[in-house]
Structures are given as C-alpha cells and as structure tokens.
Amino acid sequence: MLNTFLCNFVKKEHLNLSSDLKSLKQIDVTKTEIHLNNDHIYVGMEAHAILEDLKTKAPIEEVNKFYASCREFYVEIVLQIQKRFDLNEKLFDILKYVDPKIARNLEKQSVKDVFDKFNFLTTKCNMQKADNEWRNQALIDLKHFGVESEEELKNMPADIYWNKVLSMKDYHGNFIYENLEVVISVLLAVPSSNTEVERLFSILKNVKTDKRNRLSNETLNGLFHTKFGMQANNCSILEPNSAMISAAKYYKSNDSASKSSV
C-alpha cells in the first residue's frame, strides 16, 4: 500500500521499491523536489480523462489547484502510514511468506522465523515437518495450478495459491501439507489493519449485550456469519439442500408441538 501511494506522486529515482519497508519509511515526502510534475501525478484513469477534457475548458489555475490537492492528499496519507505503523516490526517481513513469489523462489529458506514470532505454533504442528513442507511446495508442478508459466503462477493471488497448495492430498486421502497449513493459516488470519479489528469489536459489542452476555463462541460465530452473509446478499441466491429442508421441518414441527402443549 505504501509503495502504491509513493508511486503516484514521487519520482522513480527517489524510490527503490525492491527495498524493505524501513527504507521506504525514511523517504521525506514533504520535499517538493522529489514530487512528480502535475502531468505525471497518477489520479486514476477516469479522473485523468476528465482532467484532459477540462484542460480545454477550465482555467489552468483551476487544474493546477486540483493537482495540488491530490498531491497534498498523497503526502498526508504517506505521512500517516509512516507515523502510525511501526515498519521496523518483524511481522511485516514475516507476512512475506504468503506471497507466491517468495514461496516459489524460496526466498525464505525456512519457516523458523514464523515459529519464533508465534511461539504457540509449536503446540499446533510439527516445526520440522512444516519446514520440509515449505520447501516442497516450491516444487509443485505448474499443472496443479492450471497455469502455463512460472511467471503466471507467481502473480496468482495469495489466497488462491495457498488454497490449491493446502488442498493437495496423497494417494491415501491425507493432506500433504497439513503442518504448513497451520503456519500459513495463521499468517493469512493476521488483520491487514486495526480498522478491521475495531469493526469486529464494534459488531461484537452490539451482539453481545449486557442481557446476552453468556453467548458461546459458536453462537457468536453463527451470528457473525449470518450478518456478513446478509450484507453480501448471499442469502438471496441460497439453494437449500435436502438436509437443510429436513432440519427446518424438524425444528418447525417441534416448535408447533411445544406451543400446543403449553
């Protein structure tokens, strides 16, 4: 995300996008001499098309004012990221494990760093087996992923890549990467921002009130899934199977029986 914003308004010679986050944090975006000229600031395809049309109709001062506002916005965004996030935190480097490019190239030779960061993993899976599985996943044939080139595979979204890897089974029906699955699942579960966590706590506060303070984790998970499912409009296309229909009839009949006995 930081790279994306920097590319939008900072000259390329002042960026080393292959460098680590520590280096990116040192870039002083308040220095106007490293900023791109107005014509090269990225504002999005649609906005750029509109601006090109406005240049022939609106005063140039107004166009420059718009670009100045965009530049100020980008500067403030980068400053806030640099201020709010501890980019020296080792976690940012550990999260690179889920990147298909890193995984396929084995740029991380071992998953030991992950176990050092998340000590509880030693009680959830075998560290040596997870390490072996990490190295083996880089050798999986391209055909398994349905792609024709290594480059295409490395550009695959992380969630899709790992879903294909971790779903692999041997001839006996056992998951091949069951230890590595524990490690990768933890990394994929790390929230991308505090905003997501705060949103979940806000929802939890509304669901688990003073009068409903004894809800179990299973019940809370069910309520959360229902809420998010309704927001995604999934229920509008739900096709109930026979088991769901039978369960609905069963609970309905029991409910009617309990009412009649009262």
C-alpha positions in Angstrom: 0.0 0.0 0.0 2.8 2.4 0.9 4.5 1.6 -2.4 1.3 2.3 -4.3 0.9 5.8 -2.9 4.5 6.7 -3.3 4.5 5.7 -7.0 1.5 8.0 -7.5 3.4 11.2 -6.9 7.2 10.6 -6.2 9.8 10.5 -8.9 11.1 7.0 -9.6 14.7 7.8 -9.0 13.9 8.5 -5.3 12.2 5.2 -4.9 13.6 1.7 -4.5 10.5 -0.4 -4.5 12.6 -3.6 -4.0 13.9 -2.2 -0.7 12.5 -3.1 2.7 9.8 -1.1 4.5 12.4 0.5 6.7 13.9 2.3 3.7 10.5 3.5 2.5 9.8 4.9 5.9 12.8 7.2 5.5 11.5 8.9 2.4 10.7 12.5 3.2 7.6 13.2 1.1 7.4 16.8 2.3 10.3 17.7 0.0 8.6 19.0 -3.1 11.7 18.5 -5.3 11.1 14.7 -5.3 7.5 15.1 -6.4 6.3 14.4 -10.0 5.1 17.2 -12.2 1.4 17.7 -12.4 1.1 15.9 -15.8 2.7 12.8 -14.3 0.8 12.5 -11.0 -1.4 9.5 -11.1 -5.1 10.3 -10.2 -6.8 7.3 -11.8 -7.9 6.6 -15.3 -11.4 8.2 -15.1 -10.1 11.3 -13.3 -7.3 11.7 -15.8 -9.7 11.5 -18.8 -12.0 14.2 -17.2 -8.9 16.4 -16.5 -7.8 16.2 -20.1 -11.2 17.4 -21.2 -11.2 20.2 -18.5 -7.9 21.5 -19.7 -9.5 22.8 -22.8 -12.4 24.4 -20.9 -11.3 25.4 -17.4 -8.6 27.9 -16.5 -5.2 26.3 -16.0 -5.1 27.7 -12.4 -8.1 25.5 -11.5 -6.4 22.4 -13.0 -3.2 23.1 -11.1 -5.3 23.6 -7.9 -6.8 20.2 -8.4 -3.4 18.6 -8.8 -2.1 20.4 -5.7 -5.0 19.0 -3.7 -4.2 15.5 -4.9 -0.5 16.0 -4.0 -1.4 17.2 -0.5 -3.7 14.2 -0.1 -1.0 11.7 -1.1 1.6 13.4 1.2 -0.7 13.3 4.2 -1.6 9.6 3.5 2.1 8.6 3.4 2.9 10.6 6.5 0.1 9.0 8.4 1.3 5.5 7.3 4.8 6.3 8.4 3.6 7.7 11.7 1.0 5.0 12.6 2.7 1.8 11.5 5.9 0.5 13.0 7.5 -0.5 9.8 10.5 -1.9 11.7 8.2 -4.6 13.2 9.4 -8.0 12.2 5.8 -9.1 11.5 5.8 -7.2 8.2 8.7 -9.2 7.0 7.2 -12.5 8.2 4.0 -11.8 6.2 6.0 -12.1 3.0 5.8 -15.9 3.4 2.3 -15.8 1.9 3.5 -14.1 -1.3 3.5 -16.7 -4.1 6.7 -15.1 -5.5 8.5 -15.5 -2.2 7.2 -19.1 -1.8 8.1 -20.3 -5.2 11.5 -18.8 -5.2 12.2 -20.0 -1.6 13.5 -16.5 -0.8 12.6 -17.5 2.8 14.6 -20.7 3.2 12.9 -21.8 6.4 9.7 -21.0 8.4 11.7 -20.8 11.6 11.0 -17.0 11.7 7.3 -17.6 11.9 7.7 -20.1 14.8 9.9 -17.6 16.6 7.3 -14.9 16.2 4.3 -17.1 17.0 5.5 -19.5 19.7 2.2 -21.2 20.1 2.7 -22.8 16.7 5.0 -25.4 18.3 2.0 -26.9 20.1 -0.2 -26.9 17.0 2.1 -28.6 14.4 5.5 -30.2 13.9 8.0 -27.5 13.1 10.4 -29.7 11.2 7.6 -31.2 9.1 6.3 -27.7 8.4 9.7 -26.6 7.3 10.0 -29.6 4.9 6.6 -28.9 3.5 7.5 -25.3 3.0 10.4 -26.3 0.8 8.5 -29.0 -1.0 5.7 -26.6 -2.1 8.1 -24.7 -4.3 8.5 -27.9 -6.4 4.8 -28.5 -7.1 4.2 -28.9 -10.9 2.6 -26.0 -12.7 -0.2 -28.3 -14.0 -1.7 -28.5 -10.5 -2.3 -24.7 -10.5 -3.8 -24.7 -14.0 -1.2 -22.2 -15.3 1.3 -22.4 -18.2 4.2 -20.4 -16.8 6.1 -19.8 -13.6 5.5 -16.1 -14.0 1.8 -16.5 -14.2 1.8 -18.6 -11.1 3.9 -16.1 -9.1 1.3 -13.4 -10.0 -1.6 -15.5 -8.6 -3.4 -14.1 -5.6 -2.1 -15.4 -2.4 -5.4 -16.9 -1.2 -5.9 -18.8 -4.4 -2.3 -20.1 -4.5 -2.4 -21.4 -1.0 -5.9 -22.9 -1.3 -4.5 -25.0 -4.2 -1.4 -26.0 -2.3 -3.0 -26.8 1.0 -5.9 -28.8 -0.6 -3.5 -31.4 -2.1 -3.8 -34.9 -0.8 -1.8 -38.1 -1.2 -3.0 -41.4 -2.5 -4.4 -42.3 0.9 -6.5 -39.2 1.1 -4.3 -37.4 3.6 -3.5 -33.8 3.3 0.1 -33.4 2.2 0.8 -30.0 3.7 -1.1 -30.3 7.0 1.7 -28.8 9.1 2.3 -26.0 6.7 -1.4 -25.3 6.6 -1.3 -24.3 10.3 1.5 -21.9 9.7 0.0 -20.2 6.6 -3.5 -20.0 8.1 -2.1 -18.0 11.0 -0.3 -15.6 8.6 -3.4 -15.2 6.4 -5.5 -14.5 9.5 -3.4 -11.5 10.6 -5.6 -8.4 10.1 -4.4 -6.0 7.4 -5.3 -3.1 9.6 -6.6 -2.1 13.0 -9.7 -0.8 11.3 -10.9 -4.4 10.6 -10.4 -5.4 14.2 -12.2 -2.3 15.5 -15.1 -3.0 13.2 -15.4 -6.6 14.5 -15.3 -5.4 18.2 -18.0 -2.9 17.4 -20.2 -5.6 15.9 -19.4 -7.8 18.9 -20.4 -5.1 21.3 -23.8 -4.8 19.6 -24.4 -8.5 19.5 -23.1 -9.4 23.0 -25.1 -7.0 25.2 -25.5 -7.0 29.0 -28.6 -9.1 28.6 -26.9 -11.5 26.2 -23.5 -11.8 27.9 -23.5 -15.6 28.0 -23.4 -16.3 24.3 -20.9 -19.1 23.4 -18.2 -18.7 20.7 -20.1 -21.0 18.4 -23.3 -18.8 18.7 -21.3 -15.6 18.1 -19.6 -17.2 15.0 -23.0 -18.1 13.7 -24.4 -14.6 14.2 -21.4 -13.1 12.6 -21.7 -15.3 9.6 -25.3 -14.5 9.2 -24.7 -10.8 9.4 -21.9 -10.8 6.9 -23.8 -13.2 4.7 -26.8 -10.8 4.6 -24.5 -7.9 3.7 -23.1 -9.9 0.8 -26.6 -10.8 -0.5 -25.6 -14.5 -0.3 -29.0 -15.5 1.2 -30.8 -14.2 -1.9 -29.2 -16.9 -4.0 -29.2 -19.7 -1.4 -30.3 -23.1 -2.7 -31.1 -25.2 0.4 -30.2 -28.9 0.2 -32.4 -31.7 1.5 -30.6 -31.8 4.8 -31.4 -28.1 5.4 -35.0 -28.6 4.4 -35.4 -31.6 6.7 -33.8 -29.7 9.6 -36.2 -26.7 9.1 -39.2 -29.0 9.0 -38.0 -30.8 12.2 -37.5 -27.6 14.2 -40.8 -26.2 12.9 -42.7 -29.3 14.0 -41.0 -29.3 17.4 -41.8 -25.6 17.8 -45.5 -26.3 17.0 -45.6 -29.2 19.4 -44.1 -27.2 22.3 -46.7 -24.4 21.7 -49.6 -26.8 21.7 -48.5 -28.4 24.9 -48.4 -25.1 26.8 
